[in-house]
Amino acid sequence: MISFNGVNKWYGEYHALNDINATVNKGEVIVVCGPSGSGKSTLIRTVNRLEPIQKGSIEFDGQDVYSPKLDINKFRAHVGFVFQSFNLFPHLSVTENIELAPVTALGEKRSSARARALQLLERVGLANKASSYPGQLSGGQQQRVAIARALAMNPPAILFDEPTSALDPEMVGEVLQVMKQLARDGMTMMCVTHEMNFAREVADRVWFMDHGTLIESDTPDAFFSNPKSERAQRFLNDLRSH
């Protein structure tokens, strides 16, 4: 579904992504973890060109993401993305937030987009909030609306960029519950997260990054019980001590 081939990115002199080679298979859940500043969010944001790369190539669902012929807006409509800070439109109701992209980007009829939005709200446990506005919702509820909005475009994969890090601890569980259900339903997912229990329970593979390099890619069992690199061992020991 997603492949990174010799991907490199610099911010000026700073080498943010260093020769990344990796694949995400259809139906797979990849959790990307590592210390702050390791390049996790930069990596996930290169997939839909929110961050450009300077070297290498990325393919998403058979498309060359950096092809000069790519229609970037059409392509992005095809990629589900859930941001750390929700990014809902405050002046639109929850239902209007979800139906906006199918109507404007895909030309769907408003009536069918609305029906789908209501179905998705049911799916994320927010059927009773259809006419509410983002400012009337908790952070966890807003993030669940953002997930429903991503699903409204029927994407072949969803990218999650630290979806729980802006939430109060008691709201984290409700968002992870929705993500777990998506994984059970077979959605291809790439998640940057610090939630190691989620990684242990749901991931097919864990990618560990440090200083822009993908250091380890392994099953959760192998990664958590027997990390190969000294850097990953130190990272996990720090987490356990907290």
C-alpha positions as CSV (number, residue, x, y, z in Angstrom):
1,M,0.0,0.0,0.0
2,I,2.8,2.4,0.9
3,S,6.5,2.1,0.0
4,F,9.4,4.3,1.0
5,N,12.4,3.9,-1.3
6,G,15.7,5.6,-0.3
7,V,13.8,8.6,1.2
8,N,15.9,11.5,2.4
9,K,14.8,14.9,3.7
10,W,16.8,17.9,4.9
11,Y,15.8,21.1,6.6
12,G,18.7,23.2,5.6
13,E,21.7,21.4,7.0
14,Y,19.6,19.2,9.3
15,H,19.2,15.7,7.9
16,A,15.6,14.9,9.0
17,L,15.1,11.6,7.2
18,N,18.0,9.4,6.4
19,D,17.7,6.8,3.6
20,I,14.3,5.3,4.7
21,N,13.4,2.0,3.0
22,A,10.2,0.4,4.2
23,T,6.8,-0.9,3.1
24,V,3.3,-0.9,4.6
25,N,1.2,-3.8,3.3
26,K,-2.5,-3.7,2.6
27,G,-4.5,-4.2,5.8
28,E,-1.4,-3.8,8.0
29,V,-1.2,-1.6,11.1
30,I,2.2,0.1,11.5
31,V,3.1,2.0,14.7
32,V,6.0,4.4,14.3
33,C,7.6,5.3,17.6
34,G,10.8,6.8,18.9
35,P,12.1,9.8,20.9
36,S,11.0,13.4,20.2
37,G,12.7,14.8,17.1
38,S,13.4,11.3,15.6
39,G,11.6,12.1,12.4
40,K,8.3,10.1,13.0
41,S,5.9,12.9,12.1
42,T,8.1,14.1,9.2
43,L,8.0,10.6,7.8
44,I,4.2,10.2,7.9
45,R,3.7,13.7,6.4
46,T,5.9,12.9,3.4
47,V,3.3,10.3,2.3
48,N,0.7,13.0,1.3
49,R,3.4,15.7,0.5
50,L,2.7,17.8,3.5
51,E,6.5,17.6,3.8
52,P,8.4,17.4,0.5
53,I,11.4,15.0,0.2
54,Q,14.7,15.8,-1.6
55,K,15.8,12.3,-2.6
56,G,14.2,8.9,-3.1
57,S,10.6,8.0,-3.9
58,I,7.3,7.1,-2.2
59,E,4.5,5.1,-3.6
60,F,0.9,5.1,-2.2
61,D,-1.6,2.6,-3.6
62,G,0.4,2.2,-6.8
63,Q,0.9,5.9,-7.4
64,D,4.2,7.7,-7.4
65,V,3.6,10.4,-4.8
66,Y,6.3,12.7,-6.2
67,S,5.6,12.3,-9.9
68,P,5.5,15.7,-11.6
69,K,2.2,14.5,-13.3
70,L,0.4,13.9,-10.0
71,D,-2.7,16.0,-9.4
72,I,-1.9,16.7,-5.7
73,N,-5.4,17.8,-4.6
74,K,-7.0,14.7,-6.2
75,F,-4.3,12.5,-4.6
76,R,-4.7,14.0,-1.1
77,A,-8.5,13.4,-1.3
78,H,-7.5,9.7,-1.6
79,V,-5.3,9.7,1.6
80,G,-6.9,9.6,5.0
81,F,-5.0,11.8,7.5
82,V,-5.8,12.4,11.2
83,F,-4.0,15.3,12.8
84,Q,-2.7,15.8,16.3
85,S,-4.9,19.0,16.7
86,F,-8.1,17.8,15.1
87,N,-8.2,20.6,12.5
88,L,-12.0,20.7,12.4
89,F,-13.8,23.8,11.0
90,P,-15.2,25.6,14.1
91,H,-18.0,27.3,12.1
92,L,-19.4,24.0,10.7
93,S,-21.5,21.5,12.6
94,V,-20.0,18.0,13.2
95,T,-22.1,16.6,10.3
96,E,-21.1,19.5,8.0
97,N,-17.4,18.9,8.8
98,I,-17.7,15.3,7.7
99,E,-19.7,15.8,4.5
100,L,-17.7,18.8,3.3
101,A,-14.9,16.9,1.5
102,P,-17.1,14.3,-0.2
103,V,-19.3,17.1,-1.6
104,T,-16.6,19.6,-2.6
105,A,-13.8,17.2,-3.6
106,L,-15.7,14.2,-4.9
107,G,-18.9,15.9,-6.1
108,E,-21.1,13.6,-4.1
109,K,-24.7,14.7,-3.6
110,R,-25.2,16.4,-0.2
111,S,-28.0,14.0,0.7
112,S,-25.9,10.9,0.3
113,A,-22.9,12.6,2.0
114,R,-25.1,13.5,4.9
115,A,-26.4,9.9,5.2
116,R,-22.8,8.6,5.2
117,A,-21.7,11.2,7.8
118,L,-24.5,10.1,10.1
119,Q,-23.5,6.4,9.6
120,L,-19.9,7.3,10.4
121,L,-20.9,9.2,13.6
122,E,-22.7,6.1,14.7
123,R,-19.5,4.1,14.0
124,V,-17.4,6.4,16.2
125,G,-20.0,6.5,19.0
126,L,-21.1,10.1,18.4
127,A,-24.6,9.8,16.7
128,N,-26.0,12.1,19.3
129,K,-23.6,14.9,18.4
130,A,-24.5,15.3,14.7
131,S,-25.7,18.9,15.0
132,S,-23.2,20.0,17.6
133,Y,-20.2,22.3,16.8
134,P,-16.6,21.4,17.5
135,G,-16.4,24.0,20.3
136,Q,-19.1,22.1,22.2
137,L,-17.2,18.8,22.1
138,S,-14.4,17.4,24.3
139,G,-11.0,16.8,22.7
140,G,-11.6,13.1,22.5
141,Q,-15.0,13.7,20.8
142,Q,-13.4,16.1,18.3
143,Q,-10.7,13.6,17.4
144,R,-13.4,10.9,16.8
145,V,-15.1,13.3,14.5
146,A,-11.8,13.9,12.7
147,I,-11.5,10.1,12.2
148,A,-15.1,10.0,10.8
149,R,-14.1,12.8,8.5
150,A,-11.1,10.9,7.2
151,L,-13.3,7.7,6.7
152,A,-15.9,9.7,4.7
153,M,-13.5,9.8,1.7
154,N,-13.3,5.9,1.7
155,P,-9.5,6.0,1.8
156,P,-7.5,2.9,1.2
157,A,-5.3,3.8,4.2
158,I,-5.3,6.3,7.0
159,L,-2.3,8.1,8.5
160,F,-2.5,9.1,12.1
161,D,0.0,11.8,13.3
162,E,0.1,11.6,17.1
163,P,-3.7,11.5,17.3
164,T,-3.9,11.3,21.2
165,S,-1.0,13.6,22.2
166,A,-3.2,16.7,22.5
167,L,-5.8,14.9,24.7
168,D,-6.3,14.8,28.4
169,P,-5.4,11.3,29.6
170,E,-9.0,10.2,30.3
171,M,-9.9,10.9,26.7
172,V,-7.1,8.9,25.1
173,G,-8.9,5.6,25.6
174,E,-12.0,6.6,23.6
175,V,-10.0,7.5,20.6
176,L,-7.8,4.4,20.8
177,Q,-10.9,2.3,21.0
178,V,-12.1,3.7,17.6
179,M,-8.6,3.1,16.1
180,K,-8.6,-0.5,17.4
181,Q,-12.0,-1.1,15.7
182,L,-10.7,0.2,12.4
183,A,-7.7,-2.1,12.7
184,R,-10.1,-5.1,13.4
185,D,-12.1,-4.0,10.3
186,G,-8.9,-4.4,8.2
187,M,-8.0,-0.7,7.5
188,T,-4.4,-0.1,6.5
189,M,-3.0,2.3,9.1
190,M,0.2,4.0,9.8
191,C,0.2,5.6,13.3
192,V,2.8,7.9,14.9
193,T,2.1,7.5,18.6
194,H,3.5,7.3,22.1
195,E,0.8,4.9,23.1
196,M,2.9,1.7,23.6
197,N,0.0,-0.4,24.8
198,F,-1.8,0.4,21.6
199,A,1.3,-0.7,19.7
200,R,1.5,-3.9,21.7
201,E,-2.2,-4.8,21.2
202,V,-2.9,-3.6,17.6
203,A,0.3,-3.2,15.5
204,D,1.4,-5.8,13.0
205,R,4.8,-4.2,13.1
206,V,6.5,-1.5,15.1
207,W,9.0,0.9,13.4
208,F,11.5,2.5,15.8
209,M,13.2,5.7,14.6
210,D,16.0,7.8,16.0
211,H,17.8,10.8,14.4
212,G,15.9,10.4,11.1
213,T,16.9,6.8,10.7
214,L,14.6,3.7,10.8
215,I,16.5,1.6,13.2
216,E,14.2,-1.3,13.8
217,S,11.1,-2.9,12.2
218,D,9.7,-5.8,14.1
219,T,6.6,-7.5,15.5
220,P,5.4,-5.9,18.8
221,D,6.3,-9.1,20.7
222,A,9.9,-9.1,19.4
223,F,10.3,-5.3,19.7
224,F,9.0,-5.0,23.3
225,S,10.6,-8.2,24.6
226,N,13.9,-8.2,22.7
227,P,14.8,-4.9,21.0
228,K,17.9,-5.4,18.9
229,S,19.5,-1.9,19.1
230,E,21.0,-0.3,22.2
231,R,19.0,2.9,21.4
232,A,15.7,1.0,21.4
233,Q,16.6,-0.7,24.6
234,R,17.3,2.6,26.2
235,F,14.0,4.1,24.9
236,L,11.9,1.2,26.3
237,N,13.8,1.3,29.6
238,D,13.0,5.1,29.9
239,L,9.3,4.4,29.2
240,R,9.2,1.6,31.8
241,S,10.8,3.9,34.4
242,H,8.0,6.5,33.8
